Amino acid sequence: MNLTTSGPPSTELPAESEPVRRALELALGLEGDDRRDALRLIVAAQPRWCGAWAALGDCTEEPIESYAYYRVGYHRGLDSLRANGWRGSGYVRWIDDSNRGFLRALAGLARRAAEIGEHDEAERCELFLRQCDPSWPPADLRTQ
């Protein structure tokens, strides 16, 4: 956690190891069922990594299944944030690469919640995203 004189504290999650990040990169280079199977293996090996859960949610077309993956990623991310000094408030910014899995899981959860009719949850997630990073959504997500 970093204290600033310009606002709430900012928390940055620790980065996953290089081999784990490389495995995710390789899995994302695959297509269809091969991608999903590779991501499932990564999640099984690294179940606390919210970035892997977010990636699995991203590649799953079925809304309820995707919602479940994002929800797990979101909760794993909250656990990790708390373990790294976050106390329920303060920034969790996209500019910090290691925070992106958590933010992607939260954004995916908001999208899928809206799709399945959980509009109050979608609104809470959207508000939380803007509390975590007031500049949300980042430019690179706006162009996708």
C-alpha positions as CSV (number, residue, x, y, z in Angstrom):
1,M,0.0,0.0,0.0
2,N,1.3,3.4,-0.9
3,L,0.3,6.5,1.0
4,T,0.0,9.7,-1.0
5,T,-0.7,13.4,-0.2
6,S,-3.0,13.7,-3.1
7,G,-5.8,11.3,-2.0
8,P,-6.5,7.8,-0.7
9,P,-3.8,5.2,-0.4
10,S,-3.1,3.1,-3.5
11,T,-2.6,-0.7,-3.4
12,E,-0.7,-2.7,-5.9
13,L,-1.0,-6.4,-6.0
14,P,2.2,-8.4,-6.3
15,A,3.0,-9.7,-9.8
16,E,2.8,-13.4,-10.5
17,S,6.1,-15.2,-11.3
18,E,7.4,-14.9,-14.8
19,P,6.8,-18.6,-15.6
20,V,3.1,-18.3,-14.6
21,R,2.7,-15.1,-16.6
22,R,4.3,-16.8,-19.6
23,A,1.9,-19.8,-19.3
24,L,-1.0,-17.4,-19.4
25,E,0.4,-15.6,-22.4
26,L,0.8,-19.0,-24.2
27,A,-2.7,-20.1,-23.2
28,L,-4.2,-16.8,-24.6
29,G,-2.5,-17.5,-27.9
30,L,-4.6,-20.7,-28.3
31,E,-8.1,-20.9,-29.8
32,G,-11.4,-22.2,-28.6
33,D,-11.5,-25.2,-26.4
34,D,-7.7,-25.4,-26.4
35,R,-7.5,-21.9,-24.8
36,R,-10.2,-22.7,-22.3
37,D,-8.6,-26.0,-21.3
38,A,-5.2,-24.4,-20.9
39,L,-6.7,-21.6,-18.8
40,R,-8.4,-24.2,-16.6
41,L,-5.1,-25.9,-16.0
42,I,-3.6,-22.5,-15.0
43,V,-6.5,-21.8,-12.6
44,A,-6.1,-25.3,-11.1
45,A,-2.4,-24.7,-10.5
46,Q,-2.8,-21.0,-9.4
47,P,-6.3,-20.8,-7.9
48,R,-5.6,-17.6,-6.0
49,W,-4.6,-15.7,-9.1
50,C,-7.5,-13.4,-10.1
51,G,-5.9,-12.7,-13.5
52,A,-6.3,-16.3,-14.5
53,W,-9.9,-16.3,-13.4
54,A,-10.6,-13.1,-15.4
55,A,-9.0,-14.6,-18.5
56,L,-11.1,-17.7,-18.1
57,G,-14.2,-15.5,-17.8
58,D,-13.1,-13.5,-20.9
59,C,-12.9,-16.6,-23.0
60,T,-16.2,-18.2,-21.9
61,E,-19.2,-17.3,-24.0
62,E,-21.9,-18.8,-21.8
63,P,-23.1,-16.0,-19.5
64,I,-23.7,-17.9,-16.2
65,E,-20.4,-19.8,-16.5
66,S,-18.5,-16.6,-17.3
67,Y,-20.2,-14.8,-14.4
68,A,-19.1,-17.5,-12.1
69,Y,-15.4,-17.3,-13.2
70,Y,-15.5,-13.5,-12.9
71,R,-17.0,-13.8,-9.4
72,V,-14.3,-16.1,-8.2
73,G,-11.7,-13.9,-9.7
74,Y,-13.2,-10.8,-8.0
75,H,-13.2,-12.6,-4.6
76,R,-9.7,-13.9,-5.0
77,G,-8.6,-10.4,-5.9
78,L,-10.3,-9.0,-2.8
79,D,-8.5,-11.6,-0.7
80,S,-5.2,-10.6,-2.3
81,L,-5.8,-6.9,-1.9
82,R,-6.5,-7.4,1.8
83,A,-3.4,-9.5,2.3
84,N,-1.4,-6.6,0.7
85,G,-2.6,-3.8,3.0
86,W,-5.9,-2.7,1.4
87,R,-8.5,-1.9,4.0
88,G,-11.6,-1.6,2.0
89,S,-11.0,1.7,0.5
90,G,-8.3,3.4,-1.6
91,Y,-7.2,3.1,-5.1
92,V,-6.5,0.0,-7.1
93,R,-5.3,1.4,-10.4
94,W,-5.2,-0.1,-13.9
95,I,-1.8,1.6,-14.5
96,D,-0.3,-1.0,-12.2
97,D,-0.1,-4.2,-14.4
98,S,-0.5,-6.5,-11.4
99,N,-3.9,-5.0,-10.6
100,R,-5.4,-5.6,-14.0
101,G,-6.6,-9.1,-13.3
102,F,-8.7,-7.9,-10.4
103,L,-10.1,-5.0,-12.3
104,R,-10.9,-7.2,-15.4
105,A,-12.7,-9.7,-13.1
106,L,-14.7,-6.9,-11.5
107,A,-15.5,-5.3,-14.9
108,G,-16.5,-8.7,-16.3
109,L,-18.6,-9.4,-13.3
110,A,-20.4,-6.1,-13.9
111,R,-21.1,-6.9,-17.6
112,R,-22.3,-10.4,-16.9
113,A,-24.4,-9.4,-13.9
114,A,-26.2,-6.9,-16.2
115,E,-26.7,-9.6,-18.9
116,I,-28.3,-12.0,-16.4
117,G,-30.6,-9.4,-14.9
118,E,-28.6,-8.7,-11.7
119,H,-28.8,-4.9,-12.3
120,D,-28.1,-3.9,-8.7
121,E,-25.0,-6.0,-8.6
122,A,-23.9,-4.6,-12.0
123,E,-24.3,-1.0,-10.6
124,R,-22.4,-1.8,-7.4
125,C,-19.5,-3.3,-9.5
126,E,-19.5,-0.2,-11.8
127,L,-19.3,2.1,-8.9
128,F,-16.6,0.1,-7.2
129,L,-14.5,0.2,-10.5
130,R,-14.7,4.0,-10.4
131,Q,-13.8,4.1,-6.7
132,C,-10.8,1.8,-7.4
133,D,-9.6,3.9,-10.3
134,P,-11.4,7.2,-11.0
135,S,-10.1,7.2,-14.6
136,W,-11.9,3.9,-15.3
137,P,-12.2,2.7,-18.0
138,P,-8.7,2.9,-19.2
139,A,-8.1,4.0,-22.8
140,D,-6.9,0.6,-23.9
141,L,-10.2,-1.0,-22.8
142,R,-12.3,1.8,-24.4
143,T,-10.9,0.9,-27.8
144,Q,-11.7,-2.8,-27.7
